[in-house]
């Protein structure tokens, strides 16, 4: 019987994990955050009253066995005119939702067209928005405002979804039936925590017998996670999941080229590798090549990414070992370690 692997997160992070895992003989599913209101997704939500298609579209493309041309078509972004910033796939998925009357059926139809290997499941089908109350009293309304804010690192009082969404039962079932659940990488507040805020997700994570993996981000975002180490990411997530929920915490140990680091200093910095003493933490070389900026993007995207093949291979090592077999080496026990925190 195939092992069942379930991912939780947003579009870009989920895309990398799914792309790395799709070549293996496993039963793969992606649970997708649904609070996006920026860029093309935000415009379609406002103008057409649809659910945000962008993150779902990225996951469908990641799992697709169709031609390269079809995958490129789904990710193609118009560069000018009234369609500037929209991807063809977002428009197509929204049109399918309008025709079928169901976002989930629209995903299924698009999955059939692209011959996907696995399932893509919205964490909720409630039309919900993410909001955050900062320590200074300012309210950030919507994922886009939160993503673009440079004040979050001064402290926030609360982050929540409004209206309060009903969890997608299919998402809960996937978590409960999984052998391995992978959270991250992705936007800490906008993709990961927003998924955990949907009632029923954390309860399922606590109850499932699956091995649970947390993949720590590579880069911080200035004004939001400024100076964060891996432990800070874990602490933020554990505010919502509770302590010691993860069996494995994957942390990157590889450094980008110095010129690339320098070019990011005004906007981001590397996540410090400070989990050497954590029982579940392991470091691996997970850095990918510099990602290319996409023409027509409305929102600037991080160009330093995980390597999908390296990440997929490490997750599959965990899938094959299982929770009850001998644990992976802790950070500091790996020969030839190149830890960011020591640089």
Protein Blocks (a to p, Z undefined) as FASTA:
>chain_A
ZZddddeddfklmmmmmmmmmmpccdddddddfkbcghjllmmmmmnopacfklmmmmmm
mmpcbdfklmmmmmpccfedjkgoiafklmmmmmmmmmnopaklmmmmmmmmnopadddd
dfbfcdcddddddfkopacedjklmmmpcklmnopfbdcddddddddfklmmmmmmpmbd
cedjddfklmmmmmmmpghjlmmmmmpmcdcdddddfbdcehilgoiafklmmmmmmmmn
oghkbfbdcddfbdcdfklmmmmmmmmccdddfklmgmkbccddfbdcdddddehiabdc
dfbdcdfklmmmmmmmmmmnommlccdddehiaghiacfklZZ
